[in-house]
Amino acid sequence: MKKIILFLALILLISGCAKQREEFQSEEPFQEGPPQGSPCYVPPGEWHPEQGDCPGTTTEMRVKCEEFCVKHPDCCAGRQEGGSSGRSTSIALPEAEEVSKLTRNYPTVIKCINEGPNIYSKTGPGSVISNEKLEKIKESGFNTIQIYLMGEWEGDKIVFDETNKPVLLNNIITIKKHGFAVWVALSTAGGPPVPGVKLGESYESFKPAFLNLVDISSELMEQYKVEYFTVNNEPDKYFAEQTSWGSKEQVNNYLADFFISTTLSAKQKFKGKQINKITTVRQHPQSVIDASLKNIDIAGVDVGPPMEGMSLDEYKEWFDDYQFYATAAQKKGISWMNAEYWQYDFDVPDPGQFIKNNELKYAQVSFDAYLKTTPKGVGYTWNDFSAFEQEPNGENTRLAIKNFFSKI
């Protein structure tokens, strides 16, 4: 995950930016135009907060304040310390009245962009998706946005990452205001799966800790009328790393139990739709596959093999997972979807020239495989929007997925 350190001083903006306005009043507060390098320089014509504007009494104003501080950290030099690890917190929680008005809106087919962990930070607060970006996402044909709910260990429990919790909740409201459905996925251990990550000394200690996160988060997701909720976000990747828990067979038994227990727990408080996400599905025993299809509304399969060093024919073979899982879901009377397609990891700053050059060609493999799978899927997810900014094929790939969405 990208280490994005954003010191956004929304709570103390009055005593930060406003104080600087007073100190530099004789030199024109929020100095516009040259010379740059003043403590609080704002380009001519750009919006800046007046005293009392920030942190804001509405979500819209809070977003404006945050965007201003991202662009102009010198104008927001003060910061409020807090959070479960003493990290900076910057965004106020949404007002209860605003939350009470939220409703659910399910699209006929889920056309999802996964912004996942890249809007959060382990070392400081993340950022709310900007209005400008949301409009670009909508114009590209997407109707659903997937984001993460971060958890972290606190003693023998896994709890909210309090630094990023306000970011998540404000994102939910902002995304809904733009007409998108919201899909929230739990991060099993504070981020994407990584080799060697340990979830605890034993499954018996990890399970109740994670169920605590499921319990508190499912209640919150119901309060915010989130459309889709994933408590099983590729747990197979994590469990494969838990070699100290026992034999491979024993770990698979734990994984099957985990799929069933977590979704059942979420059902107690969350009344929206649940989506499980599983990877390399053909490599799992039938017991794990069956367990991943219980207590859910949509069966999600994630496919994103490494492109580099693989021929196009080899690459195509991976996408047989779509048909395999669609058939398994159909036998259980469950709808299926592609829950993630990715070409490189979120935390890779530069995916390399091979991926950039072949982005569109390899993406078309995924599109074609999805279209030929029966029964038809109920959704498709692309990771992430920044892929469409890559040269030379990013924009063409964006147009290709827009065209693909018109067919599903």
TASULLIN-V698823 format. One record per residue. N is the residue number from 0. PSI is psi in whole degrees, 0 to 359 (999 if undefined). Layout:
# TASULLIN-V698823
((N	PSI) (N	PSI))
This chain:
# TASULLIN-V698823
((0	140) (1	137) (2	90) (3	108) (4	104) (5	110) (6	87) (7	111) (8	63) (9	320) (10	323) (11	24) (12	323) (13	317) (14	353) (15	282) (16	314) (17	321) (18	320) (19	327) (20	317) (21	318) (22	328) (23	24) (24	325) (25	344) (26	24) (27	101) (28	151) (29	61) (30	129) (31	139) (32	175) (33	154) (34	140) (35	168) (36	358) (37	161) (38	334) (39	78) (40	131) (41	129) (42	149) (43	134) (44	351) (45	142) (46	140) (47	151) (48	141) (49	166) (50	129) (51	349) (52	321) (53	147) (54	356) (55	144) (56	355) (57	160) (58	320) (59	316) (60	324) (61	320) (62	317) (63	318) (64	317) (65	316) (66	323) (67	317) (68	329) (69	317) (70	329) (71	70) (72	333) (73	337) (74	353) (75	52) (76	328) (77	156) (78	151) (79	124) (80	144) (81	199) (82	166) (83	343) (84	16) (85	16) (86	171) (87	138) (88	147) (89	337) (90	129) (91	152) (92	149) (93	153) (94	147) (95	321) (96	320) (97	319) (98	321) (99	340) (100	356) (101	143) (102	169) (103	146) (104	105) (105	125) (106	155) (107	317) (108	132) (109	117) (110	94) (111	141) (112	127) (113	109) (114	354) (115	231) (116	351) (117	355) (118	3) (119	171) (120	140) (121	343) (122	359) (123	179) (124	150) (125	204) (126	150) (127	138) (128	131) (129	156) (130	321) (131	315) (132	320) (133	322) (134	324) (135	321) (136	316) (137	318) (138	335) (139	358) (140	359) (141	146) (142	359) (143	143) (144	128) (145	130) (146	168) (147	147) (148	117) (149	137) (150	159) (151	153) (152	136) (153	98) (154	236) (155	17) (156	158) (157	124) (158	178) (159	143) (160	101) (161	338) (162	317) (163	351) (164	312) (165	328) (166	313) (167	310) (168	322) (169	327) (170	318) (171	311) (172	315) (173	317) (174	316) (175	323) (176	335) (177	7) (178	9) (179	154) (180	152) (181	134) (182	118) (183	129) (184	135) (185	139) (186	118) (187	320) (188	41) (189	13) (190	182) (191	158) (192	136) (193	150) (194	134) (195	358) (196	137) (197	132) (198	356) (199	173) (200	331) (201	161) (202	324) (203	333) (204	328) (205	318) (206	306) (207	330) (208	315) (209	324) (210	332) (211	317) (212	320) (213	317) (214	310) (215	327) (216	324) (217	324) (218	318) (219	320) (220	329) (221	318) (222	321) (223	8) (224	44) (225	136) (226	313) (227	139) (228	131) (229	109) (230	339) (231	91) (232	83) (233	48) (234	338) (235	327) (236	317) (237	313) (238	329) (239	338) (240	353) (241	60) (242	339) (243	352) (244	348) (245	195) (246	167) (247	320) (248	319) (249	318) (250	322) (251	324) (252	319) (253	318) (254	317) (255	317) (256	322) (257	314) (258	313) (259	316) (260	318) (261	317) (262	323) (263	320) (264	317) (265	327) (266	337) (267	330) (268	334) (269	125) (270	4) (271	203) (272	136) (273	138) (274	122) (275	150) (276	124) (277	151) (278	168) (279	51) (280	327) (281	348) (282	352) (283	151) (284	159) (285	327) (286	322) (287	317) (288	314) (289	319) (290	325) (291	348) (292	6) (293	145) (294	25) (295	169) (296	326) (297	133) (298	117) (299	131) (300	133) (301	129) (302	121) (303	69) (304	156) (305	127) (306	315) (307	136) (308	10) (309	132) (310	163) (311	323) (312	319) (313	320) (314	318) (315	327) (316	328) (317	330) (318	4) (319	344) (320	327) (321	307) (322	320) (323	311) (324	328) (325	320) (326	318) (327	318) (328	320) (329	321) (330	333) (331	2) (332	28) (333	140) (334	155) (335	163) (336	162) (337	110) (338	342) (339	132) (340	123) (341	155) (342	346) (343	165) (344	152) (345	322) (346	13) (347	113) (348	327) (349	108) (350	350) (351	158) (352	328) (353	313) (354	319) (355	319) (356	328) (357	10) (358	308) (359	316) (360	316) (361	328) (362	324) (363	331) (364	315) (365	316) (366	312) (367	318) (368	321) (369	317) (370	331) (371	354) (372	139) (373	143) (374	164) (375	145) (376	161) (377	9) (378	162) (379	136) (380	131) (381	135) (382	130) (383	184) (384	333) (385	341) (386	333) (387	357) (388	356) (389	147) (390	139) (391	358) (392	7) (393	311) (394	321) (395	326) (396	321) (397	316) (398	327) (399	320) (400	329) (401	318) (402	319) (403	317) (404	332) (405	347) (406	352) (407	999))
